[in-house]
């Protein structure tokens, strides 16, 4: 679909632009019952946001004022009209202007009073410091950043090597601080990152070769921007399309390499809602059909030997619809209606020889990592499970373990939905 052209599997975050290298207990109340916070909020989607996702679009609109919501659409991550060969065809175009119009119409259909494209793209960088565009931003009660290439957001809304805010970004930041909602999908969620924003890469190559600062034309090379994105969410790294693209490996390697102890790994068509971002009261809620993984590296240890890179002691928490998470205390809270899972199955965990869903494997399956973790949680036949990468040279073993502190949670009494504190180790062979 046109407006999601940046979310196809293994799409290069492209570039024709050159850039400087820049339980614990269930929650007491549902999301809609929470009192309003005195600051703004974030609604970050891991990509692949479907047009009919009333839950996520409705949450954005509710937080922007409900029937009075006015949503500013920023699609500067898309190519501009000048680079779109189908710019004149409304059925085929995939540029900033037509994607902006598409999302504006979609938000209106979901109930916003108004939604307008903010005219920013790499052909109109001067608009980022236009007083007229700032006035347009100031008339909005919420914002949505579309997908594409997050580097275009850096180029459009930040001042080059200085990495300082343009007038428009400063206005959006001020609106967020005073109660607006800032939302985004795919690159539009990734740009909310603080320092060391991921800029590309695949899991296997990341585990094998490590990460490097900057942007590279090789889409498999794990890379990051040290200065980060817009810094709306700084309590952990952000990754997107995680399960669908098998990005758990690259997320763990990047966090270990850059000294971060937490990653929010967002899945498709599902939102991470962040209240009071950047404060001691920051808390998060998951909305949607998939989930958000929280990768916890506080107790993890990484080292590199002649055999390759090893990580031991990371923890994997997988949160699903209406689960909550306190960023300050690191405490997950499964949603009301979920209860601890007492597995009765004695089935072994199925073999998994492509744990990170390699693009080189024509028979691979998305959400492979999550599938093994849930299978282990759902059986009493074993407390550990081993999976491997599809690639070899070296091949990496991934060990899942139900060690102390692990719990699985279920809504139907039989299948694992939410996972808390599963241990993860990665070793070469």
N, C-alpha and C positions, 0 to 999 in steps of 0.2 A: 504494500500500500504506500502511496506516494509520500505521505508525511513521515513515514517510518523508514525511509530509505537508508538511514544510517544504522539500522539495527539488523541487517542481514548477517547470517553467520559468517564469522571470520572476515567481515568487511574491514579493509584497511581504513584507519582513521586518516583520511586521505589528505592530502596534500599538495596542492599546487602552490601553497604559500610557504615562504621560508620564514622560520621563526628563530629568534634568539633562544638559546638554551635556558632558556629560562629555568529455698524455693519453696521459687521457693514457695510462696503461696499464691493462689490465683488472685488477680486484681479484684478489688471490691466493686468497681464500677466500669461499665463499658465506656468506650471512647467518647460517645456522644453525651455522656453524663458528667464528664469532667468539667470543673469550673473553668472559666476563661482565664488565661494567663495574661499578665500585664505586658508581655513581649510578643513578638511574632513567632511564627513556626515555619517548619520546612515539611514538604511532602515530596520525597525523593523516590523515584521509580526506577527499577533496574533495567528499563528498556522494554520494548514490545508492548507498550500500553495499548490495549484494545479499545476501539471506539466505543464499545458498549459496556465498558467498565464503570458502571454507575457508582460503585462504591468509592473508587478513587477520585473520579471527577467530582462526585458529590462532596467528598471531604474537602477538596480544594475550594470549591465554591462556598461551602458552609463556612470555612475559615476566612474567606474573603468577604463575608457579609451576607451569605445566603441569596435571597432574591435580589438584593441590592449589589451583588458582587460585580466588580469591574476588574477584568483580568487583562493585564498587559502581556502580550505574547512576544517573546524574544526568540528568534530563530537564526541568530547570527552564526550558529554552527553549521548551517546549510551553505551550499554554494550560492553565490549571488546569481541574479538573472543573467549576467554577462557570461557566466560559465556553464549555463544550463542549455544544452542543445534543444531542449523541449520547452523552453520558456514560454513560447506562444501557445502551447497546447495545454489547456486546463486539466486534461485527463492524464497527461504524462509528466507534467512539470514536477520538479523536485528541487526548488530553489527557495531562498529565504522568504521572498514575497508570497509565493503561492502556498508554501507551508504555513506561513503566518496567517494567511486568509483561511486556510483549512482548519487550523486549530481555533481561530476566532469563531468560526461557524460552529465547530464542535462544542466549545464551551457554552455558546448561546443555546444550543440544542439541549445541553445538560442543565440549563436553568440559570446561567449567569445573566444579569441584566445587560451587560455589555462586555465585549472582549475585542481588543484592538491590537493589531500588529504594531510593535515598536520598530520603526524603520532603521534597523541597524544591520549591517553586514560588512564584509570586507571591501565592498565597493563604496561604502558610505561610512567609513570610520569617523569622519568629522562629526557625524550626528551624535556620537557618544559624548561630545562636549557642547552640544547644541542646547541653548536655553529653552527652545521650543520643545525639544524632545524631553528635557527634564520636566517641563510643565506637564507634558503628557504622562510621564511616569508618576508624577505627584498626584495626578487625578485617579490613579488606580488603587485598588484595595488588595490586589494579589497579582502574582506574576507566575508565568510558566515558561521555562527554558526548554526548547525542543532539542531533539537529538541531532547527530551529525558528527562533526569533528570539534572536540573541545578546544583545540588550538585556535580555532577561529574566534572563540569567545575571548581567549587571552589577547589575541591581536586586536579585537574590536573594542573591548571594554576596559583594558588595562593599558597604561602608558609604557609600553616596551620594556626595556631593561630595568627601568625604575620600578616596574610592577606596582604602580600606584593607580588608584581609582580614577577613571574618567568621571565627569560630572554625572552621567547617567548611572553608573555603578554606585557612586556615592549616594545618589538619591534612592536607589533601590535598597542599599544597605540601611539608610535612615528609615525608610518605610518598614523594613523588617524589624528594626529595633523598636518601632512604635506600634507594632501589632499586625502588620501585613503578613500574608503567607507567601513564601517563595517556594515554588515547586519546579520540578523538571524531570525529564525522562532520558535515560541513556546518557549521552554527553551532557545533557541538561542537569542530570543528577551528579555526574562526575565532577562538574565544574564547581560544585559546592565544597570540594575538598580543601583542606588546608595544605601544609607543606608536603612535598613528595607525592603529588598527584600522579597516578599511573598515566602513562602516555602511549602504551601499546605493549604487545607481547603475548606469548602463549605460555601455558604452564610448563610443558616439558623443556622447552628451550630456556625458560627462566630458571628452572631447577638445575639444569645442566651448566648454564653459562653465567648465571647471576644477573643482576640488574645494572643499569648504567644511566646516568643523568642525561636528559635531552630528548630529542625526537629523532627517530630513525625510519628510513623508508622501508626497512625490513620489518614486516608486520609481526614476525615471530619473536623479535628481540624485546626482552623485557626492559622497559624504559620508564623514566619518571621525570617530572619537572620539580626540581628542589624547592622553588619558590611557591609551588602549589597553584591552586585555583583561586576562587574568590574567598575561601576561608569561612563559609557560613557554618560548616560543621568541622570541628577540630578535635573531637574526642576520639577519633579513629580514622584510619584510612578508609576510603570508599572504593569499592569495585562494583561493576555493573554486569548484567547478563551472566551472572556467575555460574549458576548451574547449567544454563543452556549452552554455554561455551566452555565449560570445564575449567573455570578460572581460579578454583580454590588453590591450586599449586602456585600460580604466579602471585596470588595475594599473600600467601604465607611467605614466599621468598622475598617479595618486596618489603614486607613489614620487617622481617628479620634483618635484611640488608640495611634498612634505613633507621632502625632503632625504634620502630613503633610497636606497641604491645597490643593493639587492637585494630581489627578491620571489620567494617560493616560491608558484607558481601551481599549485594542486592540481586534478587532474582526478577525475572520478567513478569510484567503485568501485575506487579505487587509493589506496594509503597511502604517505605519507612517514614513514619510521621514523627517529627522531632519537635517537642514542645520545649520552650525556654532554651534554645540552642546557645551554647557558650556560657551558661550559668551553672551554678552548683545545683540547680533544680532541673537540669536537662534530663528529660525522659523520653523514651521512644516507644512507638506502638507500630505493629505490623498490620497492614490491611491488604487483603487480596488472596488469590487462589494458590500462590506459591509461598515463598518465605524469604527471610533474611537470615543469613548465617552471621554470627558474631565469632570471629576467630580471635582467641585469647592467647597471647604469647607471653604473658607475665612470667610463667614458669618454664618457658621454652629455652632450649639451648641449641645453638647452631654451630657447626664447624665444618671445615672443608679439609678433606684428606686426599691422598692420591686416587682413591676410589671415586671421590666426588663429594657432593654436598649432603649434609645430614641435618635433620631437625628432629629434636625429641622434646616431648612434653608440652606441645601445643594443645589447646582445648577448642572443641567445636561445639557451639551452641546453635541450634537451628530453631528459629522462632516462626510461628505461623499465625494465621489470622487472629487479630485482637490480643495476641501475646504482648506483654509490655517488658520494658528493660530500663533500669535506672543506670544512667551512664556513670554517675559518681560512685555508686556502690557496686557496680558491675552485677547487679542482681536481676535475673530474669524472673518474670511472673507469668506463668501460663494463664490463658484466658479463662474466664468463668465457663464452666461446662467441661473443661478438660480435667482429667484426673490421672494420677500416676499409673503407668502401664505395668501390669504384672504379666509378663509373657508366658503363654502356655504352649507355644509352638516348640517343637523339637527339631524343626527343619534346619539344616545347615545354611549358612550364608552362601548365596550363589557366587561362583567364581567371577571375578572382575579383572579383566586383563587390559582395561582401558579406563582407568579411574578418572582421568582428566579429559575424556571425550576428545581424542586427538582428531584434528582435521585430516590427518593422513589415513585414518581408519574408515573405510566406506561403510563398515557395519557397526560403527560406534553408536552409542545412545546418549542423548543429553541427560543431565541430572544424574550421572553415573555415581559421583561421589556421594550424593545424598541417598541414592538407592542403597548403597552398601551400608551406610550408617544406619538407616532405618531398618534394614534387614537384620543387622546385628542387635539393634534395640528390641526387635520383635521376637527374638528366639531365646530360649533358655539353654540351648544346646552348647553355646560357646560364649566366652567373654571377650574374645578378640577375633578380628577378621583381617585377612591380608588381601590387598589388591595391588596391581602393578600398573605402570605406565605402558602404553602400547609400544612406544619407542624403546629401543635399547641402545647401549653404548654411552653411558650405562643405562640399564633399566632401573627404575626407582620402585622400591617397595613402599607401600603406604599401609601402615598398621593402625587399625581402629581398635580402641579398647574401652570396655565399660569398667573403668577403674573407679576408685573411691570418689564420691561426689557426683557420679553420673546418675541421671534419671531420664526416663522416657515418659511422655505424656500422651494421652489418647482422648479422643472424643467419642469413639465408638466402643471402647473396651477391648479392642483386638489389635488395631494397627497403630504403630508409632507415628505421631504427627510432629510433636515438639520434642526436641532433644536438648538436654542440658549437660554440658561438661564432658562430652566424650573426648578421650585423649587421642591425639593424632601424632604419629611419628613418620618421618620420611627418611629412607636410607637407600644408598646406591648399591648396586651389585652388578 
